[in-house]
Structure formats: C-alpha cells, structure tokens
Amino acid sequence: MAGHVRIWVGAGVAVVALIALGVYFAVVGLDKADKWGSVIGVFVAVAGLGVAVYGLVSSRRSGDDDGSETDRSPGTVSQRAEASGHGRVYQAGGDQTINDQ
C-alpha cells in the first residue's frame, strides 16, 4: 500500500510542478521560456541517465537480469501455468512451434 501512496504523491508533485512551470513560462514570455526550457531539459536528461545507470547497476548486483522478484540460479527455467475448461497451455524454454488445427 505504501508503494501506491508514493506513486500518487509523486504524480501529484509532478502535476503541480508542470502547472507552475507553465504559469512561469507564460509570465516571462516565449523567448525566455525557450531558453529556460532548454536548460531544464538538459538537467532532466542527465537525471534520467543517472536513474537508468543506477537501475542497471543495482539489477546486476542483485543478479536479477529480467526484473522479476524470484530467486533462481542462472540457467534455471521455472514455468507455471493454469488452464480451465477446454483451454490448453503450451510452454517451452526455447523455440516453440505449434501446429494445432
């Protein structure tokens, strides 16, 4: 539940910041707004790059290449599926061809 609260708070802060930025840009004029927009864009890009590098490094340290939360040894494939009624489940650890008519 705490994760959902953080997401909503972050979204709310982002919306308020965007509204404030829009009002500021409308007040200062288009030329100055264009210059500030370029500067802010550089900082956002650098921050995004930093977050991407941090995510890559942290996923490599934890040994979690696919982002899942399961704890597996490398090279192990774990699959789980369920079908009901007339449904079928086809699973394969590699390439798969199904010729079903």
C-alpha positions in Angstrom: 0.0 0.0 0.0 2.9 2.4 0.8 4.1 2.0 -2.8 0.8 3.2 -4.2 0.9 6.2 -1.9 4.4 7.1 -3.1 3.2 6.8 -6.7 0.3 9.1 -6.2 2.3 11.7 -4.2 5.0 11.7 -6.9 2.4 12.1 -9.6 0.8 14.9 -7.7 4.1 16.7 -7.2 4.8 16.3 -11.0 1.5 17.8 -12.0 1.9 20.7 -9.6 5.4 21.3 -10.9 4.2 21.2 -14.5 1.4 23.7 -13.8 3.8 26.1 -12.0 6.3 25.8 -14.8 3.6 26.5 -17.4 2.4 29.6 -15.5 6.0 30.8 -15.1 6.7 30.4 -18.8 3.5 32.2 -19.7 4.6 35.2 -17.5 8.2 35.5 -18.7 7.5 35.2 -22.4 8.3 32.7 -25.1 11.9 33.7 -25.7 13.0 33.4 -22.1 10.8 30.3 -21.7 12.5 28.6 -24.6 15.9 29.3 -23.1 14.9 28.0 -19.6 13.2 25.0 -21.2 16.4 24.0 -22.9 18.3 24.3 -19.6 15.7 22.3 -17.7 15.7 19.7 -20.4 19.4 19.1 -20.0 19.0 18.6 -16.3 16.1 16.2 -16.8 18.1 14.2 -19.4 21.1 14.0 -17.0 18.9 12.9 -14.2 17.2 10.3 -16.4 20.6 8.9 -17.4 21.7 8.7 -13.8 18.5 6.8 -12.9 19.0 4.4 -15.8 22.6 3.7 -14.8 21.6 3.2 -11.2 18.9 0.7 -12.2 21.3 -1.2 -14.4 24.0 -1.4 -11.7 21.5 -2.4 -9.0 20.0 -5.1 -11.1 23.4 -6.5 -12.0 24.5 -6.6 -8.3 21.4 -8.5 -7.3 21.8 -10.9 -10.2 18.3 -10.1 -11.4 18.5 -9.7 -15.2 14.9 -9.8 -16.1 13.4 -7.7 -13.2 11.4 -10.5 -11.6 11.4 -11.0 -7.9 12.1 -14.7 -7.9 15.3 -16.1 -6.6 16.8 -18.5 -9.1 20.2 -19.8 -10.0 21.5 -18.7 -13.5 20.4 -21.1 -16.3 17.3 -22.4 -14.5 13.9 -22.0 -16.1 10.8 -22.1 -14.0 7.4 -22.1 -15.5 3.9 -22.2 -14.1 0.6 -22.1 -16.0 -3.0 -22.9 -15.5 -5.9 -23.6 -17.9 -9.6 -24.2 -17.3 -12.4 -25.6 -19.4 -11.2 -26.6 -22.9 -8.1 -24.3 -22.6 -4.6 -25.6 -23.3 -1.3 -24.4 -22.1 1.9 -24.7 -24.2 5.2 -23.9 -22.6 8.7 -24.1 -23.9 12.1 -23.0 -22.6 13.3 -22.2 -26.1 11.9 -22.0 -29.6 8.4 -23.5 -30.0 6.3 -24.5 -33.0 2.6 -25.4 -32.5 0.7 -27.0 -35.4 -2.7 -27.3 -33.9 -5.9 -27.2 -36.1 
